[in-house]
């Protein structure tokens, strides 16, 4: 017989771990979005190397999208929507790195690492998500 765990509210340490994990993602993505809004030369140079040209308008648009999705993720009532949108955004980043044959573990999979942190942090802090995706013991 399989016992489904985590249908009750998470333990206090689990909630805090989720908040810390989510907080790290939020800080990183807000910084990432902000440097694209400026945009710093390193941003446009990197976009050019990835085949998107050095368009400041595109950089600003991506920065705006990053910040909006991250803010949605940070606000509890819209956090699942934010996580879904960030998953799509990070998937596009992974696809871009695959296309230019970036190093696998450091560049290509970085979006996967962030995505796991997005959903892991949310799962630890949101009892509704734990009921939807329960852990099994």
C-alpha positions in Angstrom: 0.0 0.0 0.0 1.4 3.4 -1.0 1.1 6.2 1.6 0.9 9.7 0.1 2.8 12.1 2.3 2.7 15.9 2.5 -1.0 16.3 2.4 -0.8 18.3 5.6 0.9 21.7 5.8 4.7 21.5 5.4 6.9 21.6 8.4 8.3 24.9 9.4 11.8 24.1 8.2 10.4 22.9 4.8 8.5 26.2 4.4 11.6 28.2 5.3 13.7 26.1 2.9 11.1 26.9 0.2 11.1 30.6 0.9 14.9 30.7 0.8 15.1 28.7 -2.4 12.5 30.9 -4.0 14.2 34.0 -2.7 17.5 33.1 -4.3 15.7 32.5 -7.6 13.8 35.8 -7.3 17.0 37.8 -6.5 18.9 36.2 -9.4 16.1 36.7 -11.9 15.4 40.3 -10.8 19.1 41.1 -11.3 19.1 39.3 -14.6 16.1 41.3 -15.8 17.5 44.6 -14.5 20.8 44.3 -16.4 18.8 43.6 -19.5 16.8 46.8 -19.0 19.9 49.0 -18.8 21.3 47.1 -21.1 24.9 46.7 -20.1 27.3 46.0 -23.0 27.9 42.4 -21.8 24.2 41.8 -22.3 24.1 42.9 -25.9 27.4 41.2 -26.7 26.2 37.9 -25.3 22.9 38.2 -27.2 24.9 38.8 -30.4 27.1 35.7 -29.7 23.9 33.7 -29.3 22.6 34.8 -32.7 20.0 37.3 -31.6 21.9 40.4 -32.6 22.9 43.2 -30.3 19.5 44.9 -30.2 19.0 47.0 -27.1 15.2 46.9 -27.7 15.2 43.1 -27.6 17.4 43.1 -24.4 15.0 45.5 -22.7 12.0 43.5 -23.8 13.5 40.3 -22.4 14.4 42.2 -19.2 10.8 43.4 -18.8 9.5 39.9 -19.4 11.9 38.4 -16.9 10.9 40.9 -14.2 7.1 40.5 -14.8 7.3 36.7 -14.6 9.5 36.9 -11.5 7.1 39.3 -9.8 4.2 37.0 -10.6 6.2 34.2 -9.1 7.0 36.2 -6.0 3.4 37.1 -5.2 1.7 34.0 -3.5 -1.7 34.2 -5.3 0.1 34.3 -8.7 3.1 32.2 -7.9 2.0 29.1 -9.9 1.3 31.3 -13.0 4.7 32.9 -12.5 6.4 29.5 -12.2 4.7 28.3 -15.4 5.8 31.4 -17.3 9.4 31.2 -15.9 9.5 27.6 -17.0 8.7 28.6 -20.6 11.3 31.4 -20.5 14.0 29.2 -19.1 13.1 26.5 -21.7 13.8 29.1 -24.4 17.2 29.9 -22.8 18.0 26.2 -22.8 17.1 25.9 -26.5 19.2 28.9 -27.3 22.2 27.3 -25.6 21.6 24.0 -27.3 21.5 25.8 -30.7 24.9 27.4 -30.3 26.4 24.3 -28.7 27.2 25.9 -25.3 28.9 23.8 -22.6 26.3 21.4 -21.3 26.6 21.5 -17.5 27.5 25.1 -17.0 25.5 27.0 -19.7 22.9 24.7 -21.4 21.5 23.1 -18.2 21.6 26.3 -16.1 18.0 27.0 -17.1 17.1 23.5 -15.9 18.8 24.2 -12.5 16.9 27.4 -12.1 13.6 25.7 -13.1 14.2 23.0 -10.5 14.8 25.7 -7.9 11.6 27.6 -9.0 9.4 24.6 -8.7 11.2 23.1 -5.7 10.9 26.3 -3.7 7.3 26.6 -4.7 6.5 23.0 -3.8 8.1 23.4 -0.4 6.2 26.6 0.4 2.8 25.9 -1.2 0.5 23.2 0.4 -1.8 23.3 -2.7 1.0 22.3 -5.0 2.1 19.5 -2.6 -1.4 18.1 -2.8 -1.4 18.3 -6.6 2.1 16.7 -6.8 2.5 14.6 -3.6 5.7 12.9 -2.5 5.4 9.2 -1.9 7.0 7.1 0.9 
